[in-house]
Amino acid sequence: MCRKASDLRPGKREDTHGLDGRQRPGLLQAHPEPSTAESELIAQLDLPLNLDQNRNHAFHQHLSALRAFARARARELPSAC
């Protein structure tokens, strides 16, 4: 379920749905400095798809090369516009 940021309230309990479609309770937490919180979380977790703040991950170089190849290939394709 998609929500607008204006719909989110600190500490409000929300029902979320997992990939299997089952409903799970969740708790939304507002943070005064979300970019700081994001950096702290990324530093603590193993997130190989986050290239921006994860340059030391073993998968970084491989994924960067794959994304560069995909961008180059997309540029070769005819435009839909």
PDB file with SEQRES, HELIX, SHEET and CRYST1 records, atoms N, CA, C and O in Angstrom:
SEQRES   1 A   81  MET CYS ARG LYS ALA SER ASP LEU ARG PRO GLY LYS ARG          
SEQRES   2 A   81  GLU ASP THR HIS GLY LEU ASP GLY ARG GLN ARG PRO GLY          
SEQRES   3 A   81  LEU LEU GLN ALA HIS PRO GLU PRO SER THR ALA GLU SER          
SEQRES   4 A   81  GLU LEU ILE ALA GLN LEU ASP LEU PRO LEU ASN LEU ASP          
SEQRES   5 A   81  GLN ASN ARG ASN HIS ALA PHE HIS GLN HIS LEU SER ALA          
SEQRES   6 A   81  LEU ARG ALA PHE ALA ARG ALA ARG ALA ARG GLU LEU PRO          
SEQRES   7 A   81  SER ALA CYS                                                  
HELIX    1 AA1 ALA A    5  ASP A    7  5                                   3    
HELIX    2 AA2 PRO A   34  GLN A   44  1                                  11    
HELIX    3 AA3 HIS A   60  GLU A   76  1                                  17    
SHEET    1 AA1 2 ARG A  13  HIS A  17  0                                        
SHEET    2 AA1 2 GLN A  23  LEU A  27 -1                                        
CRYST1    1.000    1.000    1.000  90.00  90.00  90.00 P 1           1          
ATOM      1  N   MET A   1       0.839  -1.164   0.000  1.00  0.00           N  
ATOM      2  CA  MET A   1       0.000   0.000   0.000  1.00  0.00           C  
ATOM      3  C   MET A   1       0.893   1.239   0.000  1.00  0.00           C  
ATOM      4  O   MET A   1       1.811   1.340   0.813  1.00  0.00           O  
ATOM      5  N   CYS A   2       0.636   2.156  -0.883  1.00  0.00           N  
ATOM      6  CA  CYS A   2       1.412   3.393  -0.963  1.00  0.00           C  
ATOM      7  C   CYS A   2       0.737   4.476  -0.131  1.00  0.00           C  
ATOM      8  O   CYS A   2      -0.488   4.591  -0.101  1.00  0.00           O  
ATOM      9  N   ARG A   3       1.554   5.251   0.533  1.00  0.00           N  
ATOM     10  CA  ARG A   3       1.039   6.342   1.349  1.00  0.00           C  
ATOM     11  C   ARG A   3       1.791   7.616   1.022  1.00  0.00           C  
ATOM     12  O   ARG A   3       2.985   7.584   0.722  1.00  0.00           O  
ATOM     13  N   LYS A   4       1.093   8.731   1.079  1.00  0.00           N  
ATOM     14  CA  LYS A   4       1.757  10.027   0.950  1.00  0.00           C  
ATOM     15  C   LYS A   4       2.432  10.335   2.280  1.00  0.00           C  
ATOM     16  O   LYS A   4       1.964   9.914   3.339  1.00  0.00           O  
ATOM     17  N   ALA A   5       3.535  11.075   2.215  1.00  0.00           N  
ATOM     18  CA  ALA A   5       4.236  11.446   3.442  1.00  0.00           C  
ATOM     19  C   ALA A   5       3.316  12.213   4.376  1.00  0.00           C  
ATOM     20  O   ALA A   5       3.449  12.098   5.595  1.00  0.00           O  
ATOM     21  N   SER A   6       2.398  12.985   3.843  1.00  0.00           N  
ATOM     22  CA  SER A   6       1.493  13.768   4.682  1.00  0.00           C  
ATOM     23  C   SER A   6       0.533  12.885   5.475  1.00  0.00           C  
ATOM     24  O   SER A   6      -0.040  13.335   6.467  1.00  0.00           O  
ATOM     25  N   ASP A   7       0.348  11.627   5.046  1.00  0.00           N  
ATOM     26  CA  ASP A   7      -0.534  10.702   5.749  1.00  0.00           C  
ATOM     27  C   ASP A   7       0.145  10.035   6.942  1.00  0.00           C  
ATOM     28  O   ASP A   7      -0.526   9.426   7.775  1.00  0.00           O  
ATOM     29  N   LEU A   8       1.458  10.144   7.029  1.00  0.00           N  
ATOM     30  CA  LEU A   8       2.204   9.447   8.066  1.00  0.00           C  
ATOM     31  C   LEU A   8       2.310  10.316   9.307  1.00  0.00           C  
ATOM     32  O   LEU A   8       2.635  11.502   9.234  1.00  0.00           O  
ATOM     33  N   ARG A   9       2.034   9.709  10.427  1.00  0.00           N  
ATOM     34  CA  ARG A   9       2.136  10.432  11.697  1.00  0.00           C  
ATOM     35  C   ARG A   9       3.067   9.668  12.621  1.00  0.00           C  
ATOM     36  O   ARG A   9       3.020   8.438  12.659  1.00  0.00           O  
ATOM     37  N   PRO A  10       3.914  10.371  13.370  1.00  0.00           N  
ATOM     38  CA  PRO A  10       4.852   9.698  14.270  1.00  0.00           C  
ATOM     39  C   PRO A  10       4.141   8.765  15.236  1.00  0.00           C  
ATOM     40  O   PRO A  10       3.148   9.138  15.862  1.00  0.00           O  
ATOM     41  N   GLY A  11       4.660   7.549  15.350  1.00  0.00           N  
ATOM     42  CA  GLY A  11       4.127   6.595  16.310  1.00  0.00           C  
ATOM     43  C   GLY A  11       2.787   5.995  15.949  1.00  0.00           C  
ATOM     44  O   GLY A  11       2.227   5.246  16.750  1.00  0.00           O  
ATOM     45  N   LYS A  12       2.249   6.289  14.781  1.00  0.00           N  
ATOM     46  CA  LYS A  12       0.947   5.749  14.382  1.00  0.00           C  
ATOM     47  C   LYS A  12       1.107   4.297  13.948  1.00  0.00           C  
ATOM     48  O   LYS A  12       1.967   3.975  13.129  1.00  0.00           O  
ATOM     49  N   ARG A  13       0.281   3.436  14.498  1.00  0.00           N  
ATOM     50  CA  ARG A  13       0.325   2.036  14.089  1.00  0.00           C  
ATOM     51  C   ARG A  13      -0.338   1.896  12.734  1.00  0.00           C  
ATOM     52  O   ARG A  13      -1.406   2.458  12.490  1.00  0.00           O  
ATOM     53  N   GLU A  14       0.292   1.154  11.870  1.00  0.00           N  
ATOM     54  CA  GLU A  14      -0.221   0.928  10.519  1.00  0.00           C  
ATOM     55  C   GLU A  14      -0.244  -0.569  10.258  1.00  0.00           C  
ATOM     56  O   GLU A  14       0.559  -1.312  10.823  1.00  0.00           O  
ATOM     57  N   ASP A  15      -1.141  -1.007   9.423  1.00  0.00           N  
ATOM     58  CA  ASP A  15      -1.114  -2.387   8.967  1.00  0.00           C  
ATOM     59  C   ASP A  15      -0.364  -2.403   7.644  1.00  0.00           C  
ATOM     60  O   ASP A  15      -0.702  -1.674   6.712  1.00  0.00           O  
ATOM     61  N   THR A  16       0.652  -3.242   7.580  1.00  0.00           N  
ATOM     62  CA  THR A  16       1.440  -3.357   6.364  1.00  0.00           C  
ATOM     63  C   THR A  16       1.254  -4.752   5.794  1.00  0.00           C  
ATOM     64  O   THR A  16       0.836  -5.668   6.502  1.00  0.00           O  
ATOM     65  N   HIS A  17       1.558  -4.908   4.545  1.00  0.00           N  
ATOM     66  CA  HIS A  17       1.428  -6.200   3.892  1.00  0.00           C  
ATOM     67  C   HIS A  17       2.794  -6.650   3.404  1.00  0.00           C  
ATOM     68  O   HIS A  17       3.531  -5.885   2.783  1.00  0.00           O  
ATOM     69  N   GLY A  18       3.122  -7.908   3.695  1.00  0.00           N  
ATOM     70  CA  GLY A  18       4.375  -8.482   3.236  1.00  0.00           C  
ATOM     71  C   GLY A  18       4.258  -8.909   1.791  1.00  0.00           C  
ATOM     72  O   GLY A  18       3.201  -8.775   1.175  1.00  0.00           O  
ATOM     73  N   LEU A  19       5.349  -9.423   1.252  1.00  0.00           N  
ATOM     74  CA  LEU A  19       5.342  -9.885  -0.142  1.00  0.00           C  
ATOM     75  C   LEU A  19       4.363 -11.030  -0.349  1.00  0.00           C  
ATOM     76  O   LEU A  19       3.875 -11.240  -1.460  1.00  0.00           O  
ATOM     77  N   ASP A  20       4.073 -11.770   0.715  1.00  0.00           N  
ATOM     78  CA  ASP A  20       3.131 -12.877   0.602  1.00  0.00           C  
ATOM     79  C   ASP A  20       1.684 -12.414   0.723  1.00  0.00           C  
ATOM     80  O   ASP A  20       0.767 -13.234   0.666  1.00  0.00           O  
ATOM     81  N   GLY A  21       1.465 -11.100   0.891  1.00  0.00           N  
ATOM     82  CA  GLY A  21       0.112 -10.557   0.958  1.00  0.00           C  
ATOM     83  C   GLY A  21      -0.507 -10.591   2.337  1.00  0.00           C  
ATOM     84  O   GLY A  21      -1.591 -10.042   2.538  1.00  0.00           O  
ATOM     85  N   ARG A  22       0.165 -11.232   3.306  1.00  0.00           N  
ATOM     86  CA  ARG A  22      -0.398 -11.286   4.657  1.00  0.00           C  
ATOM     87  C   ARG A  22      -0.181  -9.954   5.360  1.00  0.00           C  
ATOM     88  O   ARG A  22       0.838  -9.285   5.193  1.00  0.00           O  
ATOM     89  N   GLN A  23      -1.169  -9.609   6.140  1.00  0.00           N  
ATOM     90  CA  GLN A  23      -1.124  -8.344   6.855  1.00  0.00           C  
ATOM     91  C   GLN A  23      -0.233  -8.463   8.088  1.00  0.00           C  
ATOM     92  O   GLN A  23      -0.301  -9.443   8.830  1.00  0.00           O  
ATOM     93  N   ARG A  24       0.601  -7.448   8.291  1.00  0.00           N  
ATOM     94  CA  ARG A  24       1.485  -7.408   9.452  1.00  0.00           C  
ATOM     95  C   ARG A  24       1.403  -6.029  10.084  1.00  0.00           C  
ATOM     96  O   ARG A  24       1.369  -5.020   9.379  1.00  0.00           O  
ATOM     97  N   PRO A  25       1.370  -5.980  11.413  1.00  0.00           N  
ATOM     98  CA  PRO A  25       1.357  -4.664  12.062  1.00  0.00           C  
ATOM     99  C   PRO A  25       2.713  -3.993  11.903  1.00  0.00           C  
ATOM    100  O   PRO A  25       3.742  -4.669  11.887  1.00  0.00           O  
ATOM    101  N   GLY A  26       2.723  -2.699  11.787  1.00  0.00           N  
ATOM    102  CA  GLY A  26       3.962  -1.951  11.677  1.00  0.00           C  
ATOM    103  C   GLY A  26       3.857  -0.681  12.487  1.00  0.00           C  
ATOM    104  O   GLY A  26       2.756  -0.250  12.828  1.00  0.00           O  
ATOM    105  N   LEU A  27       4.961  -0.089  12.792  1.00  0.00           N  
ATOM    106  CA  LEU A  27       4.976   1.161  13.527  1.00  0.00           C  
ATOM    107  C   LEU A  27       5.821   2.145  12.739  1.00  0.00           C  
ATOM    108  O   LEU A  27       6.989   1.885  12.448  1.00  0.00           O  
ATOM    109  N   LEU A  28       5.224   3.269  12.399  1.00  0.00           N  
ATOM    110  CA  LEU A  28       5.950   4.307  11.671  1.00  0.00           C  
ATOM    111  C   LEU A  28       6.584   5.241  12.687  1.00  0.00           C  
ATOM    112  O   LEU A  28       5.943   5.645  13.657  1.00  0.00           O  
ATOM    113  N   GLN A  29       7.815   5.571  12.465  1.00  0.00           N  
ATOM    114  CA  GLN A  29       8.533   6.430  13.392  1.00  0.00           C  
ATOM    115  C   GLN A  29       9.099   7.611  12.622  1.00  0.00           C  
ATOM    116  O   GLN A  29       9.863   7.428  11.674  1.00  0.00           O  
ATOM    117  N   ALA A  30       8.733   8.809  13.021  1.00  0.00           N  
ATOM    118  CA  ALA A  30       9.298  10.011  12.408  1.00  0.00           C  
ATOM    119  C   ALA A  30      10.673  10.255  13.008  1.00  0.00           C  
ATOM    120  O   ALA A  30      10.905   9.953  14.179  1.00  0.00           O  
ATOM    121  N   HIS A  31      11.575  10.794  12.222  1.00  0.00           N  
ATOM    122  CA  HIS A  31      12.920  11.095  12.704  1.00  0.00           C  
ATOM    123  C   HIS A  31      13.231  12.541  12.341  1.00  0.00           C  
ATOM    124  O   HIS A  31      12.964  12.953  11.212  1.00  0.00           O  
ATOM    125  N   PRO A  32      13.784  13.318  13.259  1.00  0.00           N  
ATOM    126  CA  PRO A  32      14.046  14.725  12.967  1.00  0.00           C  
ATOM    127  C   PRO A  32      15.079  14.940  11.861  1.00  0.00           C  
ATOM    128  O   PRO A  32      15.044  15.961  11.173  1.00  0.00           O  
ATOM    129  N   GLU A  33      15.997  13.987  11.685  1.00  0.00           N  
ATOM    130  CA  GLU A  33      17.008  14.082  10.629  1.00  0.00           C  
ATOM    131  C   GLU A  33      17.068  12.752   9.878  1.00  0.00           C  
ATOM    132  O   GLU A  33      17.947  11.934  10.148  1.00  0.00           O  
ATOM    133  N   PRO A  34      16.139  12.523   8.932  1.00  0.00           N  
ATOM    134  CA  PRO A  34      16.065  11.228   8.259  1.00  0.00           C  
ATOM    135  C   PRO A  34      17.344  10.839   7.515  1.00  0.00           C  
ATOM    136  O   PRO A  34      17.680   9.656   7.454  1.00  0.00           O  
ATOM    137  N   SER A  35      18.063  11.814   6.948  1.00  0.00           N  
ATOM    138  CA  SER A  35      19.280  11.452   6.210  1.00  0.00           C  
ATOM    139  C   SER A  35      20.351  10.927   7.151  1.00  0.00           C  
ATOM    140  O   SER A  35      21.123  10.042   6.781  1.00  0.00           O  
ATOM    141  N   THR A  36      20.404  11.460   8.358  1.00  0.00           N  
ATOM    142  CA  THR A  36      21.351  10.958   9.357  1.00  0.00           C  
ATOM    143  C   THR A  36      20.967   9.538   9.766  1.00  0.00           C  
ATOM    144  O   THR A  36      21.824   8.659   9.850  1.00  0.00           O  
ATOM    145  N   ALA A  37      19.699   9.321  10.016  1.00  0.00           N  
ATOM    146  CA  ALA A  37      19.222   7.987  10.392  1.00  0.00           C  
ATOM    147  C   ALA A  37      19.500   6.989   9.278  1.00  0.00           C  
ATOM    148  O   ALA A  37      19.902   5.857   9.546  1.00  0.00           O  
ATOM    149  N   GLU A  38      19.290   7.399   8.027  1.00  0.00           N  
ATOM    150  CA  GLU A  38      19.548   6.511   6.895  1.00  0.00           C  
ATOM    151  C   GLU A  38      21.015   6.106   6.852  1.00  0.00           C  
ATOM    152  O   GLU A  38      21.326   4.927   6.684  1.00  0.00           O  
ATOM    153  N   SER A  39      21.913   7.063   7.000  1.00  0.00           N  
ATOM    154  CA  SER A  39      23.343   6.764   6.972  1.00  0.00           C  
ATOM    155  C   SER A  39      23.735   5.805   8.090  1.00  0.00           C  
ATOM    156  O   SER A  39      24.520   4.880   7.881  1.00  0.00           O  
ATOM    157  N   GLU A  40      23.183   6.032   9.277  1.00  0.00           N  
ATOM    158  CA  GLU A  40      23.481   5.159  10.415  1.00  0.00           C  
ATOM    159  C   GLU A  40      22.981   3.739  10.169  1.00  0.00           C  
ATOM    160  O   GLU A  40      23.693   2.776  10.454  1.00  0.00           O  
ATOM    161  N   LEU A  41      21.774   3.601   9.647  1.00  0.00           N  
ATOM    162  CA  LEU A  41      21.225   2.272   9.358  1.00  0.00           C  
ATOM    163  C   LEU A  41      22.024   1.559   8.277  1.00  0.00           C  
ATOM    164  O   LEU A  41      22.322   0.372   8.404  1.00  0.00           O  
ATOM    165  N   ILE A  42      22.370   2.275   7.220  1.00  0.00           N  
ATOM    166  CA  ILE A  42      23.132   1.671   6.129  1.00  0.00           C  
ATOM    167  C   ILE A  42      24.489   1.189   6.631  1.00  0.00           C  
ATOM    168  O   ILE A  42      24.973   0.140   6.208  1.00  0.00           O  
ATOM    169  N   ALA A  43      25.101   1.950   7.528  1.00  0.00           N  
ATOM    170  CA  ALA A  43      26.401   1.558   8.079  1.00  0.00           C  
ATOM    171  C   ALA A  43      26.297   0.268   8.892  1.00  0.00           C  
ATOM    172  O   ALA A  43      27.267  -0.485   8.984  1.00  0.00           O  
ATOM    173  N   GLN A  44      25.132   0.009   9.479  1.00  0.00           N  
ATOM    174  CA  GLN A  44      24.945  -1.167  10.330  1.00  0.00           C  
ATOM    175  C   GLN A  44      24.494  -2.406   9.559  1.00  0.00           C  
ATOM    176  O   GLN A  44      24.679  -3.527  10.032  1.00  0.00           O  
ATOM    177  N   LEU A  45      23.906  -2.218   8.381  1.00  0.00           N  
ATOM    178  CA  LEU A  45      23.310  -3.327   7.646  1.00  0.00           C  
ATOM    179  C   LEU A  45      24.124  -3.679   6.403  1.00  0.00           C  
ATOM    180  O   LEU A  45      24.922  -2.875   5.921  1.00  0.00           O  
ATOM    181  N   ASP A  46      23.914  -4.870   5.901  1.00  0.00           N  
ATOM    182  CA  ASP A  46      24.549  -5.323   4.668  1.00  0.00           C  
ATOM    183  C   ASP A  46      23.553  -5.111   3.526  1.00  0.00           C  
ATOM    184  O   ASP A  46      22.669  -5.939   3.306  1.00  0.00           O  
ATOM    185  N   LEU A  47      23.702  -3.989   2.796  1.00  0.00           N  
ATOM    186  CA  LEU A  47      22.758  -3.616   1.740  1.00  0.00           C  
ATOM    187  C   LEU A  47      23.501  -3.508   0.407  1.00  0.00           C  
ATOM    188  O   LEU A  47      23.887  -2.408   0.012  1.00  0.00           O  
ATOM    189  N   PRO A  48      23.704  -4.605  -0.279  1.00  0.00           N  
ATOM    190  CA  PRO A  48      24.533  -4.588  -1.485  1.00  0.00           C  
ATOM    191  C   PRO A  48      23.959  -3.779  -2.648  1.00  0.00           C  
ATOM    192  O   PRO A  48      24.712  -3.405  -3.547  1.00  0.00           O  
ATOM    193  N   LEU A  49      22.672  -3.501  -2.664  1.00  0.00           N  
ATOM    194  CA  LEU A  49      22.105  -2.743  -3.782  1.00  0.00           C  
ATOM    195  C   LEU A  49      22.202  -1.241  -3.585  1.00  0.00           C  
ATOM    196  O   LEU A  49      21.923  -0.483  -4.514  1.00  0.00           O  
ATOM    197  N   ASN A  50      22.586  -0.797  -2.414  1.00  0.00           N  
ATOM    198  CA  ASN A  50      22.765   0.624  -2.149  1.00  0.00           C  
ATOM    199  C   ASN A  50      24.204   0.973  -2.475  1.00  0.00           C  
ATOM    200  O   ASN A  50      25.090   0.794  -1.640  1.00  0.00           O  
ATOM    201  N   LEU A  51      24.446   1.465  -3.673  1.00  0.00           N  
ATOM    202  CA  LEU A  51      25.810   1.756  -4.104  1.00  0.00           C  
ATOM    203  C   LEU A  51      26.336   3.056  -3.525  1.00  0.00           C  
ATOM    204  O   LEU A  51      27.534   3.175  -3.268  1.00  0.00           O  
ATOM    205  N   ASP A  52      25.480   4.016  -3.319  1.00  0.00           N  
ATOM    206  CA  ASP A  52      25.904   5.341  -2.901  1.00  0.00           C  
ATOM    207  C   ASP A  52      26.670   5.333  -1.577  1.00  0.00           C  
ATOM    208  O   ASP A  52      27.730   5.952  -1.471  1.00  0.00           O  
ATOM    209  N   GLN A  53      26.149   4.647  -0.584  1.00  0.00           N  
ATOM    210  CA  GLN A  53      26.773   4.658   0.734  1.00  0.00           C  
ATOM    211  C   GLN A  53      27.354   3.296   1.103  1.00  0.00           C  
ATOM    212  O   GLN A  53      27.478   2.972   2.284  1.00  0.00           O  
ATOM    213  N   ASN A  54      27.702   2.514   0.116  1.00  0.00           N  
ATOM    214  CA  ASN A  54      28.143   1.148   0.380  1.00  0.00           C  
ATOM    215  C   ASN A  54      29.321   0.780  -0.517  1.00  0.00           C  
ATOM    216  O   ASN A  54      29.392  -0.346  -1.010  1.00  0.00           O  
ATOM    217  N   ARG A  55      30.230   1.698  -0.732  1.00  0.00           N  
ATOM    218  CA  ARG A  55      31.336   1.503  -1.680  1.00  0.00           C  
ATOM    219  C   ARG A  55      32.290   0.384  -1.302  1.00  0.00           C  
ATOM    220  O   ARG A  55      32.993  -0.138  -2.168  1.00  0.00           O  
ATOM    221  N   ASN A  56      32.335   0.003  -0.038  1.00  0.00           N  
ATOM    222  CA  ASN A  56      33.262  -1.039   0.390  1.00  0.00           C  
ATOM    223  C   ASN A  56      32.680  -2.442   0.312  1.00  0.00           C  
ATOM    224  O   ASN A  56      33.374  -3.414   0.606  1.00  0.00           O  
ATOM    225  N   HIS A  57      31.425  -2.560  -0.076  1.00  0.00           N  
ATOM    226  CA  HIS A  57      30.796  -3.878  -0.180  1.00  0.00           C  
ATOM    227  C   HIS A  57      31.413  -4.653  -1.345  1.00  0.00           C  
ATOM    228  O   HIS A  57      31.715  -4.075  -2.389  1.00  0.00           O  
ATOM    229  N   ALA A  58      31.595  -5.939  -1.167  1.00  0.00           N  
ATOM    230  CA  ALA A  58      32.223  -6.776  -2.193  1.00  0.00           C  
ATOM    231  C   ALA A  58      31.443  -6.776  -3.515  1.00  0.00           C  
ATOM    232  O   ALA A  58      32.033  -6.982  -4.576  1.00  0.00           O  
ATOM    233  N   PHE A  59      30.145  -6.550  -3.462  1.00  0.00           N  
ATOM    234  CA  PHE A  59      29.289  -6.588  -4.650  1.00  0.00           C  
ATOM    235  C   PHE A  59      29.262  -5.246  -5.390  1.00  0.00           C  
ATOM    236  O   PHE A  59      28.757  -5.176  -6.511  1.00  0.00           O  
ATOM    237  N   HIS A  60      29.794  -4.187  -4.785  1.00  0.00           N  
ATOM    238  CA  HIS A  60      29.699  -2.832  -5.331  1.00  0.00           C  
ATOM    239  C   HIS A  60      30.247  -2.737  -6.753  1.00  0.00           C  
ATOM    240  O   HIS A  60      29.564  -2.237  -7.647  1.00  0.00           O  
ATOM    241  N   GLN A  61      31.452  -3.203  -6.963  1.00  0.00           N  
ATOM    242  CA  GLN A  61      32.080  -3.084  -8.285  1.00  0.00           C  
ATOM    243  C   GLN A  61      31.296  -3.865  -9.340  1.00  0.00           C  
ATOM    244  O   GLN A  61      31.088  -3.374 -10.450  1.00  0.00           O  
ATOM    245  N   HIS A  62      30.868  -5.064  -8.999  1.00  0.00           N  
ATOM    246  CA  HIS A  62      30.114  -5.896  -9.943  1.00  0.00           C  
ATOM    247  C   HIS A  62      28.776  -5.243 -10.306  1.00  0.00           C  
ATOM    248  O   HIS A  62      28.414  -5.168 -11.480  1.00  0.00           O  
ATOM    249  N   LEU A  63      28.053  -4.775  -9.298  1.00  0.00           N  
ATOM    250  CA  LEU A  63      26.757  -4.147  -9.554  1.00  0.00           C  
ATOM    251  C   LEU A  63      26.917  -2.842 -10.329  1.00  0.00           C  
ATOM    252  O   LEU A  63      26.105  -2.539 -11.203  1.00  0.00           O  
ATOM    253  N   SER A  64      27.948  -2.073 -10.020  1.00  0.00           N  
ATOM    254  CA  SER A  64      28.207  -0.835 -10.762  1.00  0.00           C  
ATOM    255  C   SER A  64      28.422  -1.132 -12.242  1.00  0.00           C  
ATOM    256  O   SER A  64      27.903  -0.423 -13.104  1.00  0.00           O  
ATOM    257  N   ALA A  65      29.183  -2.174 -12.532  1.00  0.00           N  
ATOM    258  CA  ALA A  65      29.433  -2.556 -13.921  1.00  0.00           C  
ATOM    259  C   ALA A  65      28.142  -3.006 -14.608  1.00  0.00           C  
ATOM    260  O   ALA A  65      27.899  -2.652 -15.762  1.00  0.00           O  
ATOM    261  N   LEU A  66      27.321  -3.777 -13.911  1.00  0.00           N  
ATOM    262  CA  LEU A  66      26.041  -4.221 -14.480  1.00  0.00           C  
ATOM    263  C   LEU A  66      25.126  -3.041 -14.780  1.00  0.00           C  
ATOM    264  O   LEU A  66      24.492  -2.991 -15.834  1.00  0.00           O  
ATOM    265  N   ARG A  67      25.061  -2.097 -13.852  1.00  0.00           N  
ATOM    266  CA  ARG A  67      24.207  -0.925 -14.071  1.00  0.00           C  
ATOM    267  C   ARG A  67      24.725  -0.060 -15.217  1.00  0.00           C  
ATOM    268  O   ARG A  67      23.933   0.481 -15.988  1.00  0.00           O  
ATOM    269  N   ALA A  68      26.036   0.073 -15.336  1.00  0.00           N  
ATOM    270  CA  ALA A  68      26.610   0.836 -16.452  1.00  0.00           C  
ATOM    271  C   ALA A  68      26.281   0.159 -17.777  1.00  0.00           C  
ATOM    272  O   ALA A  68      25.949   0.831 -18.754  1.00  0.00           O  
ATOM    273  N   PHE A  69      26.373  -1.164 -17.814  1.00  0.00           N  
ATOM    274  CA  PHE A  69      26.030  -1.907 -19.027  1.00  0.00           C  
ATOM    275  C   PHE A  69      24.554  -1.709 -19.375  1.00  0.00           C  
ATOM    276  O   PHE A  69      24.211  -1.501 -20.539  1.00  0.00           O  
ATOM    277  N   ALA A  70      23.690  -1.772 -18.375  1.00  0.00           N  
ATOM    278  CA  ALA A  70      22.248  -1.596 -18.606  1.00  0.00           C  
ATOM    279  C   ALA A  70      21.943  -0.195 -19.123  1.00  0.00           C  
ATOM    280  O   ALA A  70      21.111  -0.030 -20.015  1.00  0.00           O  
ATOM    281  N   ARG A  71      22.614   0.821 -18.565  1.00  0.00           N  
ATOM    282  CA  ARG A  71      22.407   2.195 -19.049  1.00  0.00           C  
ATOM    283  C   ARG A  71      22.860   2.324 -20.505  1.00  0.00           C  
ATOM    284  O   ARG A  71      22.160   2.919 -21.324  1.00  0.00           O  
ATOM    285  N   ALA A  72      24.024   1.770 -20.822  1.00  0.00           N  
ATOM    286  CA  ALA A  72      24.536   1.842 -22.191  1.00  0.00           C  
ATOM    287  C   ALA A  72      23.592   1.130 -23.152  1.00  0.00           C  
ATOM    288  O   ALA A  72      23.320   1.625 -24.245  1.00  0.00           O  
ATOM    289  N   ARG A  73      23.100  -0.023 -22.742  1.00  0.00           N  
ATOM    290  CA  ARG A  73      22.175  -0.789 -23.588  1.00  0.00           C  
ATOM    291  C   ARG A  73      20.876  -0.016 -23.782  1.00  0.00           C  
ATOM    292  O   ARG A  73      20.332   0.002 -24.887  1.00  0.00           O  
ATOM    293  N   ALA A  74      20.373   0.615 -22.740  1.00  0.00           N  
ATOM    294  CA  ALA A  74      19.127   1.376 -22.834  1.00  0.00           C  
ATOM    295  C   ALA A  74      19.283   2.553 -23.787  1.00  0.00           C  
ATOM    296  O   ALA A  74      18.346   2.891 -24.510  1.00  0.00           O  
ATOM    297  N   ARG A  75      20.450   3.175 -23.796  1.00  0.00           N  
ATOM    298  CA  ARG A  75      20.679   4.297 -24.707  1.00  0.00           C  
ATOM    299  C   ARG A  75      20.662   3.865 -26.170  1.00  0.00           C  
ATOM    300  O   ARG A  75      20.343   4.661 -27.054  1.00  0.00           O  
ATOM    301  N   GLU A  76      21.002   2.615 -26.421  1.00  0.00           N  
ATOM    302  CA  GLU A  76      21.016   2.085 -27.792  1.00  0.00           C  
ATOM    303  C   GLU A  76      19.619   1.763 -28.309  1.00  0.00           C  
ATOM    304  O   GLU A  76      19.412   1.704 -29.521  1.00  0.00           O  
ATOM    305  N   LEU A  77      18.667   1.557 -27.422  1.00  0.00           N  
ATOM    306  CA  LEU A  77      17.322   1.177 -27.806  1.00  0.00           C  
ATOM    307  C   LEU A  77      16.563   2.377 -28.373  1.00  0.00           C  
ATOM    308  O   LEU A  77      16.817   3.517 -27.984  1.00  0.00           O  
ATOM    309  N   PRO A  78      15.638   2.117 -29.290  1.00  0.00           N  
ATOM    310  CA  PRO A  78      14.841   3.227 -29.834  1.00  0.00           C  
ATOM    311  C   PRO A  78      13.966   3.843 -28.738  1.00  0.00           C  
ATOM    312  O   PRO A  78      13.471   3.144 -27.854  1.00  0.00           O  
ATOM    313  N   SER A  79      13.792   5.127 -28.812  1.00  0.00           N  
ATOM    314  CA  SER A  79      12.997   5.842 -27.835  1.00  0.00           C  
ATOM    315  C   SER A  79      11.512   5.623 -28.086  1.00  0.00           C  
ATOM    316  O   SER A  79      11.074   5.539 -29.233  1.00  0.00           O  
ATOM    317  N   ALA A  80      10.756   5.532 -27.027  1.00  0.00           N  
ATOM    318  CA  ALA A  80       9.298   5.346 -27.149  1.00  0.00           C  
ATOM    319  C   ALA A  80       8.603   6.692 -27.365  1.00  0.00           C  
ATOM    320  O   ALA A  80       7.412   6.720 -27.677  1.00  0.00           O  
ATOM    321  N   CYS A  81       9.309   7.787 -27.208  1.00  0.00           N  
ATOM    322  CA  CYS A  81       8.689   9.111 -27.344  1.00  0.00           C  
ATOM    323  C   CYS A  81       8.737   9.596 -28.755  1.00  0.00           C  
ATOM    324  O   CYS A  81       8.260  10.692 -29.048  1.00  0.00           O  
TER     325      CYS A  81                                                      
END                                                                             
